[in-house]
Amino acid sequence: MPRLNFLFTLPVLCGLALTAAAQQPLLTGQSAFTDYAQQDPGVRHKITLADLPEPNPAEAVDNGPTVVPKPADAWPTAPAGFKVILFAGGDSTPMQRSDDRRQTNQAVEGTFVMPRLIRFAPNGDLFLADSQAGIVFVLRGTGADGKAQSIEKFATGLDHPFGIAFYPLGPNPQWVYVGNATTIMRFPYHNGDLHATGAAQTIIPDVPGYAQLRGGGHWTRDVVFTADGKHMLVSVGSASNVDDADTHPREFHRADVLEYTPDGKFEEVYAHGIRNCVGEAINPDTHELWCSTNERDNLGNHLVPDYVTSVPEGSFFGWPWYYMGGHRDPRLQDPCANGTGPNMQLAKPLTDAEAKDCKREDIGKSVRTPDVLVQPHMASLEMNFYPDHGGSFPAAFDGGAFAAEHGSWNRKNRAGYNVIFIPMKNGHATGEYDDFLDGFVTKDGQVWGRPVGVAVAPDGSLFVTDDGSRSVWHIVYTGK
């Protein structure tokens, strides 16, 4: 697949895409670890295992942003030929981390509280999970001003909704599934419904959820169905940064992808050792599950890379004992031989007595290396595949994937706060990624936007949620 080579200047206020001026480099080795000031649409990165430094906990910092209002001269920047339009929201004060609470609350101003994951229904309606408000919205149509023609509340009173999936697969689903923090629910649905027409069914009442809301305790639950429609895959992040799962029972069935029937019967642990697979997607070419994943903190500015990867059934990605390529986390021993590391289908967590002085087993050789390493502490969230053909973007985007990088707190020089593009060949990643949508950080390092959700519309345009400015952005290709 040809490489995207663009260089850009500042955006105009209307959000028109920038003019290509020169070829951008492929950044490799230590040069691939950039910060916000070096991110530009079209810059390509490739990070490999050979580029990873030794752990350096002394580098760990707390550099979380205080989100500022969008400056008058700020706008998301995209590659040449693209236009960025504010589709919905952006009409209230910025969201701060302190706004992320277990108790949900309605918006006191503006449209959204915390716009997060988005997915298109087969009829073209855009479903949006406003997690902090406990609402799933439906956005329909585009007006002459480029904004949503209608915004309706499909369901309210939910517990931090995030994942959204339509079932059965195909043009006429009968249900909308919603991944809440501790449950999976489904609502009766027919194409075109703007409001739930029947009561929700709680089909999984006991998804592991909540802990602390910073440094772990991940509460986002995504939901997808396998390509054959026979299985439901639910992502469950860890409850901590690196608690040993054998000695901390609350980590049982966490840092996993769990497999259920569409009716909610537990089948198996599909994959494990994935600290926080925030965004799930099924690769349309290979039919494999892919995850957009947040890795661990406090090992240094350039450890551990977040990643976007295929996730074969039965695979192990190392958390908490190891990280990519079998690197050992220096804070932990090897896992218990009778624990969940070597035995992913263990029916229950070890008791204190079983875990105490257990025999340890080195399973580092079984750790799978992710397909695409992105910079550490980017906080990779929702991902979505672009069509192989028939999309409205240039052919270089065919068959690739987009992922939202929310930005995080554990790095001295901020990175992320953008959307990346992952080129692929025949459904397989090349290991590289491009900065695609940037501009959410000012020249002096002030953050005004934080991408979360990405969804490809039926017409091939791209939608992005940003819970910093509480907005939905629409990216279209005009060729101008």
Residue pairs with C-beta under 8 A, 6 or more apart in sequence:
1 396
1 398
1 399
1 400
1 423
1 424
1 425
1 430
2 396
3 26
3 44
3 396
3 423
4 24
4 42
4 44
4 79
4 396
4 421
4 423
4 434
5 20
5 23
5 24
5 42
6 18
6 20
6 24
6 40
6 41
6 42
6 79
6 80
7 20
7 21
7 22
7 23
7 24
7 40
7 42
8 18
8 19
8 20
8 21
8 40
8 41
8 42
8 77
8 79
8 80
9 18
9 19
9 21
10 18
10 73
10 77
11 18
11 74
11 75
11 76
11 77
11 84
11 439
12 75
13 72
13 73
13 75
14 75
15 75
15 76
15 83
15 84
15 85
15 86
16 83
16 480
17 77
17 78
17 79
17 80
17 81
17 82
17 83
17 84
17 478
17 480
18 41
18 77
18 78
18 79
18 80
19 80
20 42
20 79
20 80
24 40
24 42
24 43
24 44
25 31
25 43
25 44
26 44
26 45
26 46
26 432
27 34
27 43
27 44
27 45
27 46
28 45
28 46
28 48
28 51
29 51
30 51
32 45
32 46
32 47
32 51
32 375
33 47
33 51
33 301
33 302
33 375
33 376
33 415
34 43
34 45
34 375
34 415
35 413
35 414
35 415
36 413
36 414
36 415
36 416
36 417
36 438
36 441
36 445
37 443
37 445
39 415
39 418
39 435
39 438
40 77
40 435
40 438
41 77
41 78
41 79
41 434
41 435
41 436
41 437
41 438
42 79
42 434
42 435
43 434
43 435
44 432
44 433
44 434
45 374
45 375
45 432
45 433
45 434
45 435
46 431
46 432
46 433
47 305
47 373
47 374
47 375
48 373
48 431
49 324
49 325
49 369
49 373
52 302
52 303
52 304
52 305
52 324
52 325
52 327
53 300
53 302
53 303
55 299
55 300
55 303
55 329
55 330
56 299
56 300
56 301
56 303
57 298
57 299
57 300
58 300
59 300
59 301
59 412
60 297
60 298
60 299
60 300
60 410
61 301
61 410
61 411
61 412
62 409
62 410
63 409
63 410
63 411
63 412
63 414
64 97
64 408
64 409
65 407
65 409
65 414
65 446
65 447
65 450
66 96
66 447
67 94
67 95
67 96
67 447
67 448
67 449
67 450
67 468
67 469
68 94
68 442
68 446
68 447
68 448
69 93
69 94
69 448
69 469
70 90
70 94
70 448
70 449
70 469
71 442
71 446
71 448
74 439
74 442
74 448
75 84
75 439
76 84
76 437
76 438
76 439
76 440
76 449
76 464
76 473
76 475
77 84
77 437
77 438
77 439
78 84
78 436
78 437
78 475
79 436
81 394
81 477
81 478
81 479
81 480
82 475
82 476
82 477
82 478
83 475
83 476
83 477
83 478
83 480
84 437
84 473
84 474
84 475
85 146
85 147
85 473
85 474
85 475
85 476
86 146
86 147
86 471
86 472
86 473
86 474
87 139
87 142
87 146
87 147
87 148
87 463
87 471
87 472
87 473
87 474
88 111
88 112
88 139
88 147
88 148
88 151
88 471
88 472
89 110
89 111
89 112
89 115
89 469
89 470
89 471
89 472
90 110
90 469
90 470
90 471
91 109
91 110
91 111
91 470
92 107
92 109
92 110
92 111
92 112
92 470
93 109
93 110
94 448
94 468
94 469
94 470
95 113
95 114
95 132
95 450
95 467
95 468
95 469
95 470
97 214
99 113
99 114
99 132
100 114
100 132
100 213
101 132
101 213
102 160
102 210
102 213
104 132
104 133
104 134
104 158
104 159
104 160
105 113
105 132
105 133
106 113
106 133
107 113
107 133
110 470
111 151
111 470
112 128
112 130
112 133
112 137
112 467
112 470
112 471
112 472
113 130
113 132
113 133
113 470
114 130
114 131
114 132
114 133
114 467
114 470
115 128
115 129
115 130
115 452
115 453
115 465
115 466
115 467
115 470
115 471
115 472
116 128
116 129
116 130
116 131
116 162
116 220
116 381
116 382
116 452
116 453
116 465
116 467
117 128
117 129
117 162
117 163
117 164
117 220
117 222
117 279
117 382
117 452
117 453
117 465
118 126
118 127
118 128
118 129
118 164
118 382
118 453
118 454
118 455
118 463
118 465
118 472
119 126
119 127
119 164
119 165
119 166
119 455
120 126
120 127
120 455
120 456
120 457
120 458
121 127
121 138
121 166
121 173
121 176
121 189
121 191
122 166
122 170
122 171
122 172
122 173
122 191
123 191
123 192
124 140
124 457
124 458
125 138
125 139
125 140
125 192
125 194
126 138
126 139
126 140
126 148
126 455
126 457
126 463
126 472
127 136
127 137
127 138
127 139
127 154
127 164
127 176
128 136
128 137
128 138
128 139
128 453
128 465
128 472
129 135
129 136
129 161
129 162
129 163
129 164
129 178
129 453
130 136
130 137
130 161
131 160
131 161
131 162
131 220
132 160
134 156
134 157
134 158
134 159
134 160
134 161
135 153
135 155
135 156
135 158
135 161
136 153
136 154
136 155
136 158
136 161
136 164
136 176
136 178
137 151
137 152
137 153
137 154
138 150
138 151
138 152
138 153
138 154
138 193
138 194
139 148
139 150
139 151
139 472
140 148
140 149
140 150
140 151
140 152
140 194
141 148
141 149
141 150
142 148
142 149
142 474
143 149
146 474
148 472
150 194
152 194
152 195
153 195
154 176
154 187
154 193
154 194
154 195
154 196
155 161
155 178
155 187
155 195
155 196
155 200
158 178
158 180
158 185
159 180
159 181
159 182
159 183
160 180
160 181
160 219
160 220
161 178
161 179
161 180
162 179
162 180
162 181
162 219
162 220
162 221
162 222
163 177
163 178
163 179
163 220
163 221
163 222
163 223
163 224
163 234
163 235
163 280
164 176
164 177
164 178
164 179
164 223
165 176
165 177
165 179
165 223
165 224
165 225
165 232
166 173
166 175
166 176
166 177
166 189
167 173
167 174
167 175
167 177
167 186
167 225
167 229
167 232
167 262
168 174
168 175
168 229
169 225
169 227
169 229
171 191
172 190
172 191
173 189
173 191
174 188
174 189
174 190
175 186
175 187
175 188
175 189
176 186
176 187
176 189
176 196
177 184
177 185
177 186
177 223
177 232
178 184
178 185
178 186
178 187
178 200
178 223
179 207
179 220
179 221
179 222
179 223
179 234
180 207
180 209
180 221
181 207
181 209
181 210
181 219
181 220
181 221
182 206
182 207
182 208
182 209
182 210
183 202
183 204
183 205
183 206
183 207
184 202
184 203
184 204
184 207
184 221
184 223
184 232
184 234
184 260
184 264
185 200
185 201
185 202
185 203
186 200
186 201
186 203
187 196
187 197
187 198
187 200
187 201
188 196
188 197
188 198
189 196
189 197
190 197
203 260
203 263
203 264
204 234
204 260
204 264
204 266
207 221
207 234
207 236
207 258
208 236
208 239
208 250
208 252
208 253
208 254
209 219
209 221
209 236
210 217
210 219
211 217
211 218
211 239
211 240
211 250
212 239
212 240
213 219
214 409
215 240
215 241
215 297
216 237
216 238
216 239
216 240
216 241
216 243
217 239
217 240
218 236
218 237
218 238
218 239
218 276
218 278
218 294
219 237
220 235
220 237
220 276
220 278
220 381
221 234
221 235
221 236
222 234
222 235
222 277
222 278
222 279
222 280
222 382
223 232
223 233
223 234
223 280
224 232
224 233
224 280
224 281
224 282
224 289
225 231
225 232
225 233
225 262
225 282
226 232
226 233
226 282
226 287
226 289
227 282
227 287
228 287
229 262
230 261
230 262
231 259
231 260
231 261
231 262
231 267
231 270
232 259
232 260
232 261
232 262
232 264
233 257
233 258
233 259
233 260
233 270
233 280
233 289
234 257
234 258
234 259
234 260
235 256
235 257
235 274
235 276
235 277
235 278
235 279
235 280
235 291
236 253
236 254
236 255
236 256
236 257
236 258
237 254
237 255
237 275
237 276
237 277
237 278
237 294
238 251
238 254
238 255
238 275
238 276
238 319
238 320
239 248
239 250
239 251
239 254
240 248
240 251
240 320
241 296
241 297
241 298
242 296
242 319
242 320
242 329
242 331
242 332
243 250
243 251
243 320
244 251
244 320
244 321
244 332
244 333
244 335
245 251
245 252
245 254
245 255
245 320
245 335
245 339
245 340
245 341
245 349
246 335
246 336
246 339
246 340
246 341
246 349
246 350
246 355
246 358
247 350
247 355
249 349
249 350
251 320
251 349
252 340
252 348
252 349
253 269
255 272
255 273
255 274
255 275
255 276
255 319
255 320
256 269
256 270
256 271
256 272
256 274
256 344
257 269
257 270
257 271
257 272
257 274
257 277
257 280
257 289
257 291
257 311
258 266
258 268
258 269
258 270
259 266
259 267
259 268
259 269
259 270
260 266
260 267
261 267
268 345
269 344
269 345
270 289
270 311
270 313
270 314
271 289
271 311
271 312
271 313
271 314
271 315
271 316
271 317
272 315
272 316
272 317
272 340
272 344
273 316
273 317
273 318
273 319
273 322
273 341
273 367
274 291
274 293
274 311
274 317
274 319
275 293
275 294
275 295
275 296
275 317
275 319
275 320
276 293
276 294
277 291
277 292
277 293
277 311
278 292
278 293
278 294
278 380
278 381
278 382
279 291
279 292
279 380
279 381
279 382
279 383
279 384
279 403
279 404
280 289
280 290
280 291
280 292
280 383
281 289
281 290
281 292
281 383
281 384
281 385
281 401
282 288
282 289
282 290
283 289
283 290
283 310
283 385
283 427
284 385
284 387
284 388
284 427
285 388
285 399
285 424
285 426
285 427
286 310
286 427
286 428
288 310
288 311
288 312
288 427
289 310
289 311
289 312
289 313
290 308
290 309
290 310
290 311
290 383
290 385
290 401
291 308
291 309
291 311
291 383
292 308
292 380
292 381
292 382
292 383
292 403
292 404
293 306
293 307
293 308
293 309
293 317
293 370
293 380
294 306
294 379
294 380
294 408
295 304
295 305
295 306
295 307
295 319
295 323
295 376
296 304
296 319
296 320
296 323
296 329
297 377
297 408
297 410
298 410
299 329
299 330
300 376
301 376
301 377
301 411
301 412
301 413
302 375
302 376
303 323
303 376
304 323
304 324
304 376
305 324
305 370
305 373
305 374
305 375
305 376
306 373
306 374
306 375
306 376
306 377
306 378
306 379
306 380
306 405
307 324
307 370
307 371
307 372
307 373
307 374
307 380
308 370
308 371
308 372
308 374
308 380
308 383
308 401
308 403
308 422
308 429
308 433
309 317
309 368
309 370
309 371
309 372
309 429
310 371
310 429
311 317
312 368
314 344
315 368
316 341
316 344
316 363
316 366
316 367
316 368
317 324
317 367
317 368
317 370
318 324
318 326
318 327
318 364
318 367
318 368
320 329
320 332
321 328
321 329
321 332
321 333
321 334
321 335
321 341
321 363
321 364
322 328
322 329
322 363
322 364
322 367
323 329
323 367
324 367
324 369
324 370
324 373
325 367
325 369
326 364
326 365
326 367
327 364
328 364
333 360
334 341
334 360
334 361
334 362
334 363
334 364
335 341
335 342
335 360
335 361
335 363
336 350
336 354
336 355
336 358
336 359
336 360
336 361
337 358
337 359
337 360
337 361
338 350
338 354
338 358
338 359
339 346
339 350
339 355
339 358
340 346
340 349
340 350
341 361
341 363
342 361
342 363
350 358
371 428
371 429
371 431
372 422
372 429
372 431
372 432
372 433
373 431
374 380
374 403
374 405
374 420
374 433
375 415
375 416
376 410
376 411
377 407
377 408
377 409
377 410
377 411
377 415
377 416
378 405
378 406
378 407
378 408
378 415
378 416
379 405
379 406
379 407
379 408
379 416
380 403
380 404
380 405
380 406
380 416
381 403
381 404
381 405
381 406
381 451
381 452
381 453
382 403
382 404
382 452
382 453
382 454
382 455
383 401
383 402
383 403
383 404
383 454
384 401
384 402
384 403
384 454
384 455
384 456
385 399
385 400
385 401
385 456
386 393
386 397
386 398
386 399
386 400
386 401
386 402
386 456
386 460
387 398
387 399
387 456
387 460
388 398
388 399
389 398
390 460
391 397
391 398
391 456
391 460
392 459
392 460
392 461
392 476
392 477
393 460
393 462
393 477
394 477
396 423
397 421
399 424
399 425
399 426
399 427
400 421
400 422
400 423
400 424
401 421
401 422
401 424
401 429
402 419
402 420
402 421
402 422
402 436
402 454
402 456
402 462
403 419
403 420
403 422
403 433
403 454
404 419
404 451
404 452
404 453
404 454
404 464
404 465
405 415
405 416
405 417
405 418
405 419
405 420
405 451
406 416
406 417
406 450
406 451
406 452
406 467
407 414
407 415
407 416
407 417
407 440
407 441
407 447
407 450
408 416
414 441
414 445
414 447
417 438
417 440
417 441
417 447
417 449
417 450
417 451
418 435
418 436
418 437
418 438
418 439
418 440
418 451
419 436
419 437
419 451
419 454
419 464
420 433
420 434
420 435
420 436
421 433
421 434
421 436
422 429
422 432
422 433
422 434
423 429
423 430
423 432
423 433
423 434
424 430
437 451
437 464
437 473
437 475
439 449
440 447
440 448
440 449
440 450
440 451
440 466
440 468
441 447
441 448
442 448
447 468
448 468
448 469
449 466
449 468
449 469
449 471
450 466
450 467
450 468
451 464
451 465
451 466
452 465
452 466
452 467
453 463
453 464
453 465
454 462
454 463
454 464
455 462
455 463
456 462
456 463
457 463
460 477
461 474
461 475
461 476
461 477
462 474
462 475
462 476
463 472
463 473
463 474
463 475
464 472
464 473
464 474
464 475
465 471
465 472
465 473
466 472
466 473
